[in-house]
Amino acid sequence: MTKEEKEAKAAAKLQKERERIYAMSEFERKLADKGYICGIDEVGRGPFAGPVMAGAVILPKDEEILYLNDSKKLSAKKRDELYDIICEKAVAWAVARVEPERIDEINILQATFEAMREAVSKLTVRPDILLVDAVHIPELDIPQESIVKGDAKSVSIAAASIVAKVTRDRVMEEYAKEYPGYGFEKNMGYGTAEHREALKNLGPTPIHRRSFIHNYV
């Protein structure tokens, strides 16, 4: 392949990505006149261990951030790269967490809502409208729009998904050092076969969700 052919291929690939991001910005364009648009998403609803976390991100309206996507569809390296870009360029961003004891106390759905409300409250700029992945957050006086599979359809929700995922993964990697043997650095607290076996052999840690693991200990 010649240099010109490589450049043409790279340009075509870049154009395709710009078109994808433009399509993912449809909700943001539609709501642009509403003011500050905040994307919200959670990570960690399903794991046996660790906190549930929510991210809230207000992206700049006049700047394109390529490669935003549902955090689960991105490599860890790409998530880390985008995390840095989002934190640098966002108008405001925040992450909030709810711990396992609280999850056991009020259930995972209510804990998720609690994390989302806290993330919004921590923003340095008050949003005018919220774009939320799949759910409606109770007890908030800000207009909301719920988008099913929003982390793949909205750049704002995708950005929130990424900052929450990267933050939680880093927390679980630190817990892996504190509680070795469960594979937290790989499974991030999810109930893999290795994790379930460790629960049987080692018992639960202080970061396990008792309401999630009663069938395994």
C-alpha positions in Angstrom: 0.0 0.0 0.0 1.4 3.4 -1.0 1.7 6.4 1.3 -1.2 8.0 -0.5 -3.4 5.0 -0.2 -2.6 4.8 3.6 -3.5 8.4 4.1 -6.7 8.0 2.1 -7.7 5.0 4.2 -6.9 6.8 7.4 -8.9 9.8 6.3 -11.9 7.6 5.4 -11.7 5.9 8.8 -11.6 9.3 10.5 -14.6 10.5 8.5 -16.6 7.4 9.4 -15.8 8.0 13.1 -16.9 11.6 12.9 -20.1 10.5 11.3 -20.7 8.0 14.1 -20.1 10.6 16.8 -22.4 13.0 15.0 -25.1 10.4 15.0 -24.5 9.8 18.8 -24.9 13.6 19.3 -28.5 13.6 18.1 -30.1 14.0 21.5 -27.6 16.7 22.4 -28.3 18.7 19.2 -32.1 18.3 19.8 -31.8 19.7 23.3 -29.1 22.3 22.7 -31.3 25.2 23.4 -32.2 23.8 26.9 -28.9 24.8 28.4 -26.4 22.5 30.1 -27.0 18.9 29.1 -25.7 16.3 31.6 -25.3 12.6 30.8 -25.6 10.1 33.6 -24.8 6.4 33.8 -23.9 3.8 36.4 -21.5 1.0 36.7 -21.3 -1.9 39.1 -24.9 -2.9 39.6 -24.3 -6.6 39.1 -21.0 -7.4 41.0 -20.8 -9.4 44.2 -18.4 -7.0 45.7 -17.5 -3.3 45.7 -19.5 -0.1 45.3 -22.0 0.9 42.7 -20.9 4.1 41.0 -22.5 6.8 38.9 -20.9 9.3 36.6 -22.3 12.7 35.5 -20.7 14.6 32.7 -21.6 17.9 31.0 -19.7 18.0 27.6 -18.8 21.2 25.8 -21.2 21.9 22.9 -18.6 23.2 20.6 -16.0 20.5 20.8 -16.0 17.0 19.2 -14.6 14.1 21.3 -14.1 11.1 19.0 -14.4 7.4 20.0 -16.9 7.9 22.8 -19.0 4.8 23.3 -20.5 2.5 25.8 -17.6 1.8 28.2 -18.1 -1.9 27.9 -17.4 -1.7 24.2 -14.0 -0.1 24.7 -10.7 -1.5 25.6 -9.2 -0.6 29.0 -6.5 1.4 27.3 -9.0 3.4 25.2 -11.2 4.0 28.3 -8.2 5.4 30.2 -7.3 7.7 27.2 -10.9 8.9 26.9 -11.2 9.4 30.7 -8.3 11.9 30.6 -9.8 13.7 27.6 -13.3 13.9 29.2 -11.9 15.2 32.5 -9.8 17.8 30.7 -12.5 19.0 28.3 -15.8 18.6 30.2 -17.6 21.7 31.4 -18.2 19.7 34.6 -18.0 16.1 35.7 -18.4 14.0 38.9 -18.5 10.5 40.1 -20.3 9.2 43.2 -20.3 5.8 44.9 -22.5 3.9 47.3 -20.9 1.2 49.4 -21.9 -2.5 49.8 -23.4 -2.0 53.3 -25.8 0.6 51.9 -26.6 -1.5 48.9 -27.6 -4.3 51.3 -29.7 -1.9 53.3 -31.7 -0.2 50.6 -31.3 -2.6 47.5 -29.2 -2.1 44.4 -31.7 0.0 42.4 -32.2 2.5 45.2 -28.4 2.6 45.8 -28.0 3.3 42.1 -30.4 6.2 42.3 -28.6 7.5 45.4 -25.3 7.5 43.5 -26.8 9.2 40.5 -28.3 12.0 42.7 -25.0 12.5 44.5 -23.1 12.7 41.2 -25.4 15.4 40.0 -25.1 17.3 43.3 -21.3 17.2 43.1 -21.2 18.9 39.7 -19.7 22.4 39.7 -22.2 23.6 37.1 -25.9 22.9 37.6 -27.3 21.1 34.6 -30.6 22.2 32.9 -31.5 18.7 31.6 -30.4 15.2 32.3 -29.9 12.4 29.8 -30.1 9.1 31.8 -29.3 5.6 30.6 -32.6 3.6 30.8 -34.0 4.9 34.1 -35.7 7.9 35.6 -34.0 9.2 38.8 -36.5 10.0 41.5 -36.2 13.0 43.9 -34.5 15.3 41.4 -36.0 18.6 40.3 -34.1 18.8 37.0 -35.9 17.7 33.8 -34.8 14.2 32.6 -34.9 12.2 29.4 -34.5 8.4 29.8 -32.7 6.7 26.8 -32.7 2.9 26.6 -29.1 1.8 25.8 -28.2 5.5 26.1 -24.5 4.8 26.6 -24.4 3.7 22.9 -26.8 6.4 21.7 -25.7 9.6 23.5 -22.2 11.1 23.7 -23.0 12.6 27.1 -24.1 9.3 28.6 -21.2 7.5 27.0 -18.8 10.0 28.7 -20.5 9.4 32.0 -20.2 5.6 31.5 -16.5 5.9 30.9 -15.6 8.1 33.9 -17.6 5.9 36.2 -16.2 2.7 34.8 -12.5 3.8 34.9 -13.0 5.2 38.5 -14.6 2.0 39.7 -12.0 -0.3 38.0 -9.2 1.6 39.7 -11.0 1.2 43.1 -11.3 -2.5 42.6 -7.7 -2.8 41.6 -6.8 -1.2 44.9 -9.1 -3.6 46.7 -7.4 -6.5 45.0 -4.2 -5.5 46.9 -6.1 -5.3 50.2 -8.1 -8.5 49.7 -5.9 -10.9 47.6 -7.2 -14.2 46.3 -10.6 -13.0 44.8 -9.3 -11.8 41.5 -10.8 -8.3 41.9 -8.1 -6.8 39.6 -9.6 -9.0 36.8 -13.2 -9.6 37.6 -13.9 -6.1 39.2 -16.1 -7.8 41.8 -18.3 -9.7 39.3 -19.3 -13.3 40.2 -16.9 -15.2 38.0 -16.1 -18.9 38.7 -12.8 -17.9 40.3 -14.6 -15.4 42.5 -17.3 -17.9 43.6 -14.6 -20.5 44.4 -12.7 -17.9 46.5 -15.9 -17.1 48.4 -16.3 -20.8 49.3 -12.6 -21.1 50.3 -11.9 -17.7 51.9 -15.3 -16.4 52.9 -16.6 -12.9 52.3 -14.6 -9.7 52.7 -15.9 -6.4 54.1 -16.6 -5.2 50.6 -18.9 -8.0 49.6 -22.6 -7.4 49.2 -24.2 -9.8 51.6 -27.5 -9.7 49.7 -25.8 -10.8 46.5 -23.7 -13.7 47.9 -26.0 -15.6 50.3 -26.2 -18.5 47.8 -22.4 -18.9 47.8 -21.3 -18.7 51.4 
